[in-house]
Amino acid sequence: MTSKRKEKFFHILVVDDDNRLRRLLEKFLKDNNFIVNSASSASQAKKYLNLLKFDLLVLDVMMPGEDGLHFAEQIRKSSKVPILMLTAMDESKNRIDGLQKGVDDYMGKPFEPQELLLRIKAILRRVQKDQTHNFDEITFGNYIYDQSNNLLTKNGTKIDLTLAESDLLRILILNKDNIMNRKKIMELGSSLRNPRTVDVQIIRLRRKIELEPNRPEYIQTIRGKGYIFRTGMKP
């Protein structure tokens, strides 16, 4: 009997003030099995980066307010997340400036989506190869959640999760001990598009990880405010 190889779902943040291009990129990357959030400015992107862990950023150079080059420079002060820069400017100086600020790769606009996909995959392969330790784990009860691989196990056995359940668990765990209302969950979840979907996925996820789903220990409801994930109790 052969076991299936676990599949890693990479999480990408697209930052571009061009609404049409941003929506197209988000759809294209989701269609190619990535988890995607998008932001129209550096300030909005910072909010996502403070709440979630991303495997790669697709970042536009020319944006109102803080431009992509300065934003990339700020990111590099505290994070090694790979950055693929998009630019309408094809001058070598701009590329050199970006590389000096820590950008991993450059693509000029316009570009072929398939080439973008290949470059993203190449960056992610290189990063994975360079990482000798690829585990960022959170333990709660008999469960271990591996953030790097978006994998949940109980006593060493994998817990199968749907994409929406996995999306929700990732958001709750990365924001553990903080109350998350439905609106915030919907903003952060690529597959959680309305309040009803959030509530349904909460119920389904509780059935998989709670000893008593009607009396949850991990995913708790804070009446009138939202949900909170706590890791301190055992089933």
C-alpha positions in Angstrom: 0.0 0.0 0.0 1.5 3.3 -1.0 0.9 6.6 0.9 0.0 9.8 -0.8 2.6 12.5 -0.7 1.4 15.4 1.3 0.7 18.5 -0.8 1.8 21.9 0.3 -0.4 24.8 -0.5 1.8 27.9 -0.8 0.4 31.2 0.4 1.0 34.3 -1.8 0.3 38.0 -1.2 -0.2 40.1 -4.4 0.4 43.8 -3.9 -0.7 46.1 -6.8 -2.8 49.2 -7.0 -4.1 48.2 -10.5 -7.4 46.7 -9.5 -7.9 44.8 -12.8 -4.5 43.3 -12.8 -4.7 42.4 -9.1 -8.0 40.6 -9.6 -6.7 38.7 -12.6 -3.5 37.7 -10.8 -5.5 36.5 -7.8 -7.8 34.4 -9.9 -4.9 33.0 -12.0 -2.9 32.0 -8.9 -5.9 30.4 -7.2 -6.6 28.4 -10.3 -3.1 27.1 -10.0 -3.6 25.9 -6.5 -2.1 28.7 -4.5 -3.7 30.4 -1.5 -3.9 34.1 -2.3 -4.6 37.4 -0.6 -4.3 40.7 -2.3 -3.7 44.3 -1.3 -3.9 47.6 -3.2 -1.2 49.4 -1.2 1.8 48.9 1.0 -0.2 49.9 4.1 -2.9 47.3 3.4 -0.2 44.7 2.7 1.4 45.4 6.1 -1.9 44.5 7.8 -1.8 41.1 6.1 1.8 40.6 7.0 1.2 41.3 10.6 -1.6 38.7 10.7 -0.6 35.9 8.4 2.4 34.0 7.2 3.2 34.1 3.4 5.5 32.0 1.3 6.0 34.7 -1.4 5.1 38.3 -2.2 4.2 39.5 -5.7 4.9 43.3 -5.4 4.4 46.1 -7.9 7.0 48.9 -8.0 4.8 51.9 -8.8 2.2 52.4 -6.1 0.7 55.5 -4.5 2.1 56.3 -1.1 4.9 54.0 -0.2 6.4 52.5 -3.5 7.3 48.9 -3.9 11.1 49.4 -3.7 10.9 51.2 -0.3 8.3 48.6 0.9 10.6 45.7 -0.1 13.5 47.4 1.8 11.4 47.7 4.9 10.2 44.0 4.7 13.8 42.8 4.5 14.6 44.4 7.9 12.5 41.7 9.6 11.6 39.0 7.1 13.1 36.7 4.5 9.9 36.1 2.6 10.7 35.9 -1.1 9.7 38.9 -3.2 8.9 38.9 -7.0 8.8 42.5 -8.2 6.6 43.6 -11.0 7.5 46.8 -12.9 6.5 48.7 -16.0 10.0 50.2 -16.0 12.6 48.1 -17.8 15.6 50.1 -16.9 18.5 48.1 -15.5 19.0 50.7 -12.7 15.6 49.9 -11.3 16.3 46.2 -11.4 19.6 46.7 -9.6 18.0 48.9 -7.0 15.4 46.2 -6.3 18.0 43.4 -6.1 20.1 45.5 -3.7 17.0 45.9 -1.5 16.5 42.2 -1.3 14.1 41.4 -4.1 14.5 37.8 -5.4 13.3 38.3 -9.0 11.9 40.9 -11.4 9.3 40.8 -14.2 8.5 43.6 -16.5 5.0 44.6 -17.4 3.3 43.3 -19.6 4.1 39.7 -18.9 2.9 36.3 -19.8 1.0 34.7 -16.9 2.6 31.3 -17.5 6.1 32.9 -17.2 5.1 34.5 -13.9 3.9 31.0 -12.7 7.2 29.4 -13.7 9.2 32.1 -11.9 7.1 31.8 -8.8 7.6 28.0 -8.7 11.4 28.5 -9.3 11.7 30.9 -6.4 9.7 28.6 -4.1 11.8 25.5 -5.1 15.0 27.5 -4.4 13.7 28.6 -1.0 12.6 25.1 0.0 16.0 23.7 -1.0 17.8 26.3 1.1 15.7 25.6 4.2 17.3 22.9 6.3 14.5 23.3 8.9 11.1 23.8 7.4 9.0 23.4 10.6 7.1 26.1 12.4 4.8 24.1 14.6 2.1 24.9 17.1 1.0 22.1 19.5 -2.5 22.0 21.1 -3.5 18.9 23.0 -2.6 15.8 20.9 -2.5 17.9 17.7 0.4 19.5 15.9 -0.1 22.1 13.2 2.8 22.6 10.9 2.5 26.1 9.5 5.1 25.6 6.8 3.2 22.7 5.2 -0.3 23.7 6.3 -0.5 20.2 7.9 -2.5 19.1 10.9 -1.8 15.8 12.7 -3.1 14.1 15.8 -0.7 11.6 17.5 1.2 11.5 14.2 -1.8 10.8 12.0 -2.8 13.3 9.4 -6.2 15.0 9.8 -7.7 15.5 6.3 -9.0 19.0 5.9 -10.8 20.7 3.0 -9.3 23.8 1.5 -11.8 26.0 3.4 -11.2 24.2 6.7 -7.5 24.5 6.2 -7.8 28.1 5.3 -9.9 28.8 8.5 -7.6 26.8 10.8 -4.5 28.6 9.5 -6.1 32.0 10.2 -7.3 31.1 13.7 -4.0 29.5 14.7 -1.8 32.3 13.4 -4.0 34.7 15.4 -4.4 32.5 18.4 -5.6 34.1 21.6 -7.0 37.0 19.6 -10.7 37.4 18.8 -11.4 37.2 15.1 -14.7 38.5 13.8 -16.3 37.1 10.6 -15.3 40.2 8.6 -11.6 39.8 9.5 -11.7 36.1 8.8 -13.3 36.8 5.4 -10.7 39.3 4.5 -7.9 36.9 5.3 -9.4 33.7 3.9 -9.2 33.1 0.2 -12.1 30.6 0.3 -14.2 32.2 3.1 -16.4 34.6 1.2 -19.4 35.3 3.4 -20.4 35.1 7.1 -22.5 31.9 6.5 -19.5 30.1 5.0 -17.4 31.1 8.0 -19.9 29.7 10.4 -20.4 26.5 8.5 -16.6 25.9 8.4 -16.3 26.6 12.1 -18.9 23.8 12.7 -17.1 21.4 10.4 -13.7 22.1 11.8 -14.9 21.7 15.4 -16.2 18.2 14.5 -12.7 17.2 13.4 -10.6 18.6 16.3 -12.9 19.0 19.3 -13.7 16.1 21.7 -17.1 17.7 22.3 -17.9 20.0 19.3 -20.9 21.5 21.3 -18.5 22.4 24.1 -15.4 23.5 22.2 -12.0 23.9 24.0 -10.0 25.2 21.1 -12.3 27.1 18.7 -14.4 29.2 21.2 -17.2 31.6 20.4 -17.1 35.0 22.0 -20.7 36.1 21.9 -21.3 39.2 19.8 -17.6 39.5 18.9 -16.4 36.4 16.9 -14.2 33.4 17.5 -10.9 32.8 19.4 -8.5 29.9 19.1 -6.9 28.8 22.4 -4.1 26.2 22.6 -3.9 25.6 26.4 -6.3 22.7 26.9 -6.1 19.1 26.0 -9.0 17.0 24.7 
